[in-house]
Amino acid sequence: LYNSNYELTGYQVVMRDITAEVKSSEDLQRLRRHADEQLAAKASFMAAIGKSAAENTNMLIREIDRLMPLQDEGIQRQAEHVAYLAEELQQMLEQLYLLNKLEASQEPPQLSWFDPQQLAEKVIARVHAARDWKYGVRAEMADAEPLTHGLKGNKSAIGDLLFHLLMTTCFFTQSGTIRVSLQPAKTEKNTLKLAFSIQSAQAQIPADVAHQILDGNKSRLKESIHLPARILLHIGFAKVLAEKLQTQIIFTEKMEGQALFGFRLSLERKIPEQEESRKDYKILVVEDNILNQKVVATTLKRSGYSFELADNGQMAVEMVKASHFDFVIMDIQMPLVDGYEATRKIRQWERGDKSRRPAIILALTANATREDQEKCHEVGMDGYMTKPFKMNELEDIIQNFEM
């Protein structure tokens, strides 16, 4: 700093936080490296496909050269072989175009309801009809419990992923059976995590090939891996489809010659009509503890049930008289009128009014002794639940009653 006479009087230090700028620069560099890796992966894959396609083209040219000096019968045989090679090359180029189109597509997925069992069976029929499916290898569905719910997802992409993994497995299987299984891995209210698996007892899949299939760099394949173009395409399709479906291909080699491919998807679950109709049930929650009221009420509301609250047994009796309830969740330990006495009064009133179906009364108690169960039954309760309140316990009870 200088005064009016231009004499140095001091220094001013300006400090600025550049952490965000550094982080932004690092992010940009990381994105650039990722983009470079993706481009390299694409180039590597295209090189592998191009090399195989070039080999087929050279074979075609050699066959044409051999065709020229031959006469009659020989010409016919060679012509048929040339036609076959030409068709193979044409199909490979078409598949390569479709793969690039799929990878570049930014369209949102087309979701629809489907039966996964039927989809898998159609895929099996499709692989058996494929021209490069091996004679002596058979695909079939593994024995399993049928799925009771329709599922919603990208049906086309799921079927294609299953198809390309089956074709890849077939290539490395000399003979025998390839089994496809569907197993529910986790069920929630509106979703089902479904595990698809493909198992071959006779498969011989090299470790480096398996590693490349599982590699996260989309279509990347080492040029040192020598595979026919069709198999390279199946692997490429499987990797791109897995990314589109936001899943990962799983590979397990249980022992030599026993390979297992698989993937898992979280799919929307169709609630059966019976389960939908349960949401129309009217439930009365009888509980004097405010905290317990909130727990039960929040759980019922989240599950879509209609309910009302009563703070004590006497209020519950009056509410049942005034309005019909399909289920009554009755706390036992309450002041003034406890759950046992409230149930007696409700049953007594119901016996005098035949116009209304009796409510199903369920005890909600911290005690689950045999004596408590017998007492619940004596006063006219239909069942009991233990604290803390659990929605799945109520769902099981509702399912057991014919309303």
Secondary structure, DSSP 8 states (H G I E B T S, - for coil): -B-TT--B----------HHHHHHHHHHHHHHHHHHHHHHHHHHHHHHHHHHHHHHHHHHHHHHHHHTT--HHHHHHHHHHHHHHHHHHHHHHHHHHHHHHHHH-------EEE-HHHHHHHHHHHHHHSTTS-TTEEEEE-------S-EEE-HHHHHHHHHHHHHHHHHTB-SEEEEEEEEEEEE-SSEEEEEEEEEETTB---HHHHHHHH-SSTT---TTS---HHHHHHHHHHHHHHHHTT---EEEEEETTEEEEEEEEEEEE---HHHHHHTT-EEEEE-S-HHHHHHHHHHHHHTT-EEEEESSHHHHHHHHHHS--SEEEEES--SSS-HHHHHHHHHHHHHH-TTS---EEEEEES---HHHHHHHHHHT--EEEESS--HHHHHHHHHHS--
